[in-house]
C-alpha cells in the first residue's frame, strides 16, 4: 500500500536539518520501498506492506539516528486523496 509521511519540524529555520537523500535511506533501511521525498519539507511518499506502527517506527528511527523527537503522521495515499475531493 502507498503512504505519505509528514514529519513535523524538520528543515525549518535551520533546525533539525536532514538531507532528503539521507531521509530516503532511513526509510529504505526500515524496509519501505518506492521512497520519494517532496522538496525539503520532510514529506515522504513510500510503500509498505502493513500500516500498523509506521509512524512510530519512523519517529523512533529518527530519534535513534539523529537524537531528535520528531512527530510523524502517516496517511494512506487514498485517505489523502479523499480529503482533497
C-alpha positions in Angstrom: 0.0 0.0 0.0 1.1 3.6 -0.6 1.6 6.1 2.2 2.6 9.6 2.8 4.5 10.5 5.9 4.5 14.1 7.3 7.5 14.8 9.5 6.9 17.8 11.7 9.6 20.4 12.4 12.5 19.2 10.2 14.4 21.6 8.0 12.6 24.6 9.4 14.7 27.7 10.1 17.9 25.7 10.0 16.8 23.4 12.8 16.7 19.6 12.7 18.3 19.5 9.2 18.1 16.2 7.4 19.2 15.8 3.8 16.4 14.3 1.7 18.8 11.6 0.4 19.5 10.6 4.0 15.8 10.6 4.8 15.1 8.3 1.8 17.9 6.0 3.0 16.4 5.9 6.5 13.0 4.9 5.2 14.6 2.2 3.0 16.5 0.9 6.0 13.1 0.3 7.6 12.1 -1.9 4.7 9.9 0.6 2.9 10.0 0.7 -0.9 9.3 3.3 -3.6 10.6 6.0 -1.3 10.3 9.6 -2.6 10.6 12.9 -0.9 8.9 16.1 -1.7 11.2 19.2 -1.7 13.0 19.7 1.6 9.8 19.6 3.7 10.1 16.2 5.2 7.1 14.9 3.3 7.8 11.3 2.2 5.9 9.1 -0.2 6.6 5.3 0.2 5.1 1.8 0.1 4.9 -0.6 2.9 3.2 -4.0 3.4 1.4 -3.1 6.6 0.1 0.0 8.2 0.4 -0.8 11.9 3.2 1.1 13.6 4.5 3.1 10.7 4.6 6.5 12.3 6.1 5.1 15.5 8.8 3.2 13.6 9.8 6.3 11.6 9.8 8.5 14.6 11.9 6.0 16.6 14.4 5.6 13.7 14.9 9.4 13.6 15.3 9.5 17.4 18.0 6.8 17.2 19.9 8.3 14.2 19.6 12.0 15.0 18.6 12.2 18.7 15.5 14.3 17.9 11.9 13.8 18.8 10.0 14.3 15.6 6.2 13.8 15.4 5.2 11.8 12.4 1.8 11.5 10.8 1.2 8.7 8.2 -1.8 8.6 5.9 -2.6 6.3 3.1 -2.5 8.0 -0.3 -6.1 7.1 -0.8 -7.1 8.8 2.5 -5.3 11.9 1.5 -7.0 11.9 -1.9 -10.4 11.6 -0.2 -9.6 14.7 1.9 -9.0 16.8 -1.1 -12.0 15.7 -3.1 
